[in-house]
Amino acid sequence: MENVLKENLDIFDITKFIMGFMVVGIHTLGRYGIYPLFRIAVPMFFMISSYLFFSRGGENVSHLKKFCIRNIRLYAFWFIILSPVFLIFEGYLEGNLIFNFFKLIIRFLFGSTFSASWFIIALIIGTSFIFALRKLNMDIHIILLLTFIIYMLCCLNSNYRNLFADNSAILLVNKIYPGTIYNGFPVSLFWIALGCYFSKRSQGYNKKKTLIGLIISFVLLLCEYSVVTIFQLTVDNDCYFMLIPTCYFLFDILLNFKWKSSSAKIFRKFSTIIYCVHGSIAVIVGELCIKGSNFVDSILKFLIVCILSLLIACLICLLEKIELFKWIKYSY
């Protein structure tokens, strides 16, 4: 497994870099986003992180501790840097400051403080949860089944919510959760479990069958998107059932794709920085420059956020070479 891991790190890095721009598209293009394609990005981020964690000693408590500390440090860095943006634009400095403080804590644990930050906390909580279940010797297939049930609730509360009455038990789950379950750690559990499954899987790889499986799954994902759109079942289009086989086959292909690049480390840094900073840039651009939501404004906003995010990533990579700014490495 270690040899396979070493051979495929580079393809993971370029994949995360490309999908980072898909996430930018989700937060800037609005209804003009390329759906459901863009929704592949976040599950793949979870799967890649999970696979790498469980392939590198994921049964070791000290490894989990390092993993959590690294991600908390990443969160803390951007929380401090981006705090002026979300504190001002989300009204934390207005009204009852004590109430806002507790609201901020709740959003830290169960949602987002700076834009899109929910992913980092969800990754920490989700990975710790799957790690604990594995420590209890729970079979990975049982874990997948249990976490699929939770993911099913996420799907029903996002793309299928209009199927249910407001007092439905299905929707009650999302109302009780102090945030949105499909933008919090519950949605991460299945994808992290699936990444763990791949790290333990031993069966061989059939390129032809996997490619056919990916094509069929993506076609069915497009069909699912069409159904929930035509029948107006969607409240938020975050979770699809057919994302599961689509991401499964796509990850299997990436895992067995032999690709090396001397720029992989740069891609790795850029993907993390772009993910962390793009949402706050989008908020500023939306508030100060582009207030419209028509096609031209949305495309322009997307391009501006992409360019500014890349420039910030380039600046960080330049500054970290200066002794005075060594601490900036915590940004990725």
HELIX and SHEET records of a PDB file:
HELIX    1   1 GLU A    2  THR A   28  1                                  27    
HELIX    2   2 GLY A   30  TYR A   32  5                                   3    
HELIX    3   3 LEU A   37  ILE A   40  5                                   4    
HELIX    4   4 ALA A   41  SER A   55  1                                  15    
HELIX    5   5 VAL A   61  PHE A   89  1                                  29    
HELIX    6   6 LEU A   97  PHE A  110  1                                  14    
HELIX    7   7 TRP A  118  LYS A  135  1                                  18    
HELIX    8   8 ILE A  140  SER A  158  1                                  19    
HELIX    9   9 ARG A  161  LEU A  163  5                                   3    
HELIX   10  10 ALA A  169  ILE A  176  1                                   8    
HELIX   11  11 ILE A  181  ASN A  183  5                                   3    
HELIX   12  12 PHE A  185  LYS A  200  1                                  16    
HELIX   13  13 LYS A  207  ILE A  230  1                                  24    
HELIX   14  14 LEU A  243  LEU A  255  1                                  13    
HELIX   15  15 ALA A  264  LEU A  288  1                                  25    
HELIX   16  16 PHE A  295  LEU A  319  1                                  25    
HELIX   17  17 GLU A  323  SER A  331  5                                   9    
END                                                                             
